[in-house]
Amino acid sequence: MISCLAISFFFIKGFTFICFGAYRKYSRRSYLLGDDELMIRWGNVWSDNSSIIPLSRVQHVDQEQDMLAKRLGLSELTITTAGDHHFIVGLTEEDAVRLRRQIIELSKLDNEDAYYD
């Protein structure tokens, strides 16, 4: 009886922590698109991180979906710069397409740019 109570206690405690952690992880995700930079914030229960990406350094922007995200109508943007990949997850498909186009438009500097049409 005591072992069943202990197992139940740890199961409920673990389930609550996982749900709370997932909520905190996604509630701390945000982005801010300015005229010349993109700021991405993310974190979890213990940390809060941010990254500022100069739009002049953006090489390409990918929109990705796996099977589950496609079914839920969500997308992920991958922004590639010369040294790193940055991710914005949990966007709706329409928001991801709109943000991708905005980043590409703001990244265009002149006719020699990679995104020149």
ChimeraX commands (.cxc) that place a marker at each C-alpha (Angstrom):
marker #1 position 0.00,0.00,0.00 radius 0.5
marker #1 position 2.77,2.43,0.90 radius 0.5
marker #1 position 4.68,1.65,-2.28 radius 0.5
marker #1 position 1.56,2.34,-4.38 radius 0.5
marker #1 position 1.12,5.69,-2.64 radius 0.5
marker #1 position 4.81,6.55,-3.17 radius 0.5
marker #1 position 4.64,5.62,-6.87 radius 0.5
marker #1 position 1.42,7.63,-7.27 radius 0.5
marker #1 position 2.96,10.62,-5.50 radius 0.5
marker #1 position 6.05,10.63,-7.73 radius 0.5
marker #1 position 3.97,10.07,-10.87 radius 0.5
marker #1 position 1.69,13.02,-10.05 radius 0.5
marker #1 position 4.67,15.16,-9.05 radius 0.5
marker #1 position 6.51,14.32,-12.29 radius 0.5
marker #1 position 3.44,14.89,-14.46 radius 0.5
marker #1 position 2.79,18.27,-12.82 radius 0.5
marker #1 position 6.42,19.30,-13.27 radius 0.5
marker #1 position 6.40,18.27,-16.95 radius 0.5
marker #1 position 3.18,20.21,-17.64 radius 0.5
marker #1 position 4.39,23.26,-15.72 radius 0.5
marker #1 position 7.81,23.10,-17.40 radius 0.5
marker #1 position 6.30,22.86,-20.89 radius 0.5
marker #1 position 3.99,25.78,-20.14 radius 0.5
marker #1 position 6.87,27.90,-18.83 radius 0.5
marker #1 position 9.09,26.95,-21.76 radius 0.5
marker #1 position 6.56,28.04,-24.38 radius 0.5
marker #1 position 5.30,31.04,-22.42 radius 0.5
marker #1 position 8.83,32.47,-22.41 radius 0.5
marker #1 position 9.21,32.25,-26.19 radius 0.5
marker #1 position 8.81,35.48,-28.09 radius 0.5
marker #1 position 10.27,37.45,-30.95 radius 0.5
marker #1 position 10.46,41.10,-31.92 radius 0.5
marker #1 position 11.17,42.13,-35.50 radius 0.5
marker #1 position 12.67,45.59,-35.90 radius 0.5
marker #1 position 13.88,47.49,-38.95 radius 0.5
marker #1 position 17.42,46.14,-38.78 radius 0.5
marker #1 position 17.39,43.30,-36.22 radius 0.5
marker #1 position 15.40,40.36,-34.95 radius 0.5
marker #1 position 15.33,39.57,-31.23 radius 0.5
marker #1 position 14.36,36.06,-30.15 radius 0.5
marker #1 position 13.74,35.22,-26.48 radius 0.5
marker #1 position 13.41,31.73,-25.05 radius 0.5
marker #1 position 13.92,29.94,-21.78 radius 0.5
marker #1 position 12.65,27.39,-19.34 radius 0.5
marker #1 position 11.98,27.24,-15.62 radius 0.5
marker #1 position 15.59,28.04,-14.69 radius 0.5
marker #1 position 16.88,30.28,-17.47 radius 0.5
marker #1 position 15.90,33.14,-19.73 radius 0.5
marker #1 position 17.90,33.61,-22.95 radius 0.5
marker #1 position 17.79,36.03,-25.82 radius 0.5
marker #1 position 19.50,36.41,-29.15 radius 0.5
marker #1 position 19.70,39.47,-31.38 radius 0.5
marker #1 position 20.18,38.77,-35.08 radius 0.5
marker #1 position 21.22,41.62,-37.39 radius 0.5
marker #1 position 19.06,41.27,-40.50 radius 0.5
marker #1 position 22.05,42.17,-42.66 radius 0.5
marker #1 position 23.62,38.84,-41.58 radius 0.5
marker #1 position 20.66,36.61,-42.46 radius 0.5
marker #1 position 21.58,34.11,-45.17 radius 0.5
marker #1 position 18.31,32.24,-45.52 radius 0.5
marker #1 position 15.03,31.55,-43.75 radius 0.5
marker #1 position 13.35,28.14,-43.80 radius 0.5
marker #1 position 9.83,27.20,-42.76 radius 0.5
marker #1 position 9.59,23.66,-41.41 radius 0.5
marker #1 position 6.76,21.38,-40.27 radius 0.5
marker #1 position 6.77,17.84,-39.01 radius 0.5
marker #1 position 3.71,15.60,-39.20 radius 0.5
marker #1 position 2.32,16.54,-35.80 radius 0.5
marker #1 position 2.89,20.27,-36.30 radius 0.5
marker #1 position 1.23,20.12,-39.72 radius 0.5
marker #1 position -1.80,18.46,-38.21 radius 0.5
marker #1 position -1.97,21.17,-35.51 radius 0.5
marker #1 position -1.39,23.97,-38.04 radius 0.5
marker #1 position 1.96,25.02,-36.55 radius 0.5
marker #1 position 5.28,25.85,-38.17 radius 0.5
marker #1 position 8.87,26.53,-37.20 radius 0.5
marker #1 position 11.13,29.16,-38.76 radius 0.5
marker #1 position 14.85,28.51,-39.01 radius 0.5
marker #1 position 16.92,31.64,-39.54 radius 0.5
marker #1 position 20.44,30.91,-40.71 radius 0.5
marker #1 position 23.28,33.37,-40.28 radius 0.5
marker #1 position 26.97,32.92,-41.04 radius 0.5
marker #1 position 27.68,31.31,-37.70 radius 0.5
marker #1 position 24.49,29.83,-36.31 radius 0.5
marker #1 position 20.91,28.67,-36.75 radius 0.5
marker #1 position 18.12,30.36,-34.81 radius 0.5
marker #1 position 14.64,28.92,-34.34 radius 0.5
marker #1 position 11.20,30.39,-33.79 radius 0.5
marker #1 position 8.80,27.58,-32.94 radius 0.5
marker #1 position 5.07,27.37,-32.37 radius 0.5
marker #1 position 3.95,29.81,-35.06 radius 0.5
marker #1 position 0.76,29.32,-37.00 radius 0.5
marker #1 position 1.31,28.64,-40.69 radius 0.5
marker #1 position 0.03,32.07,-41.72 radius 0.5
marker #1 position 2.23,33.85,-39.15 radius 0.5
marker #1 position 5.27,31.83,-40.21 radius 0.5
marker #1 position 4.78,32.69,-43.89 radius 0.5
marker #1 position 4.19,36.38,-43.08 radius 0.5
marker #1 position 7.23,36.59,-40.75 radius 0.5
marker #1 position 9.41,34.77,-43.29 radius 0.5
marker #1 position 8.46,37.26,-46.03 radius 0.5
marker #1 position 9.06,40.21,-43.68 radius 0.5
marker #1 position 12.50,38.95,-42.68 radius 0.5
marker #1 position 13.42,38.38,-46.33 radius 0.5
marker #1 position 12.19,41.85,-47.35 radius 0.5
marker #1 position 14.07,43.55,-44.51 radius 0.5
marker #1 position 17.22,41.53,-45.29 radius 0.5
marker #1 position 17.44,42.86,-48.85 radius 0.5
marker #1 position 20.19,45.44,-48.98 radius 0.5
marker #1 position 20.98,45.92,-52.65 radius 0.5
marker #1 position 20.80,44.14,-56.01 radius 0.5
marker #1 position 23.71,41.84,-55.16 radius 0.5
marker #1 position 21.96,40.46,-52.09 radius 0.5
marker #1 position 21.12,36.75,-51.86 radius 0.5
marker #1 position 17.39,37.52,-51.68 radius 0.5
marker #1 position 17.26,39.81,-54.68 radius 0.5
marker #1 position 14.31,38.89,-56.94 radius 0.5
marker link #1:1,2 radius 0.2
marker link #1:2,3 radius 0.2
marker link #1:3,4 radius 0.2
marker link #1:4,5 radius 0.2
marker link #1:5,6 radius 0.2
marker link #1:6,7 radius 0.2
marker link #1:7,8 radius 0.2
marker link #1:8,9 radius 0.2
marker link #1:9,10 radius 0.2
marker link #1:10,11 radius 0.2
marker link #1:11,12 radius 0.2
marker link #1:12,13 radius 0.2
marker link #1:13,14 radius 0.2
marker link #1:14,15 radius 0.2
marker link #1:15,16 radius 0.2
marker link #1:16,17 radius 0.2
marker link #1:17,18 radius 0.2
marker link #1:18,19 radius 0.2
marker link #1:19,20 radius 0.2
marker link #1:20,21 radius 0.2
marker link #1:21,22 radius 0.2
marker link #1:22,23 radius 0.2
marker link #1:23,24 radius 0.2
marker link #1:24,25 radius 0.2
marker link #1:25,26 radius 0.2
marker link #1:26,27 radius 0.2
marker link #1:27,28 radius 0.2
marker link #1:28,29 radius 0.2
marker link #1:29,30 radius 0.2
marker link #1:30,31 radius 0.2
marker link #1:31,32 radius 0.2
marker link #1:32,33 radius 0.2
marker link #1:33,34 radius 0.2
marker link #1:34,35 radius 0.2
marker link #1:35,36 radius 0.2
marker link #1:36,37 radius 0.2
marker link #1:37,38 radius 0.2
marker link #1:38,39 radius 0.2
marker link #1:39,40 radius 0.2
marker link #1:40,41 radius 0.2
marker link #1:41,42 radius 0.2
marker link #1:42,43 radius 0.2
marker link #1:43,44 radius 0.2
marker link #1:44,45 radius 0.2
marker link #1:45,46 radius 0.2
marker link #1:46,47 radius 0.2
marker link #1:47,48 radius 0.2
marker link #1:48,49 radius 0.2
marker link #1:49,50 radius 0.2
marker link #1:50,51 radius 0.2
marker link #1:51,52 radius 0.2
marker link #1:52,53 radius 0.2
marker link #1:53,54 radius 0.2
marker link #1:54,55 radius 0.2
marker link #1:55,56 radius 0.2
marker link #1:56,57 radius 0.2
marker link #1:57,58 radius 0.2
marker link #1:58,59 radius 0.2
marker link #1:59,60 radius 0.2
marker link #1:60,61 radius 0.2
marker link #1:61,62 radius 0.2
marker link #1:62,63 radius 0.2
marker link #1:63,64 radius 0.2
marker link #1:64,65 radius 0.2
marker link #1:65,66 radius 0.2
marker link #1:66,67 radius 0.2
marker link #1:67,68 radius 0.2
marker link #1:68,69 radius 0.2
marker link #1:69,70 radius 0.2
marker link #1:70,71 radius 0.2
marker link #1:71,72 radius 0.2
marker link #1:72,73 radius 0.2
marker link #1:73,74 radius 0.2
marker link #1:74,75 radius 0.2
marker link #1:75,76 radius 0.2
marker link #1:76,77 radius 0.2
marker link #1:77,78 radius 0.2
marker link #1:78,79 radius 0.2
marker link #1:79,80 radius 0.2
marker link #1:80,81 radius 0.2
marker link #1:81,82 radius 0.2
marker link #1:82,83 radius 0.2
marker link #1:83,84 radius 0.2
marker link #1:84,85 radius 0.2
marker link #1:85,86 radius 0.2
marker link #1:86,87 radius 0.2
marker link #1:87,88 radius 0.2
marker link #1:88,89 radius 0.2
marker link #1:89,90 radius 0.2
marker link #1:90,91 radius 0.2
marker link #1:91,92 radius 0.2
marker link #1:92,93 radius 0.2
marker link #1:93,94 radius 0.2
marker link #1:94,95 radius 0.2
marker link #1:95,96 radius 0.2
marker link #1:96,97 radius 0.2
marker link #1:97,98 radius 0.2
marker link #1:98,99 radius 0.2
marker link #1:99,100 radius 0.2
marker link #1:100,101 radius 0.2
marker link #1:101,102 radius 0.2
marker link #1:102,103 radius 0.2
marker link #1:103,104 radius 0.2
marker link #1:104,105 radius 0.2
marker link #1:105,106 radius 0.2
marker link #1:106,107 radius 0.2
marker link #1:107,108 radius 0.2
marker link #1:108,109 radius 0.2
marker link #1:109,110 radius 0.2
marker link #1:110,111 radius 0.2
marker link #1:111,112 radius 0.2
marker link #1:112,113 radius 0.2
marker link #1:113,114 radius 0.2
marker link #1:114,115 radius 0.2
marker link #1:115,116 radius 0.2
marker link #1:116,117 radius 0.2
view
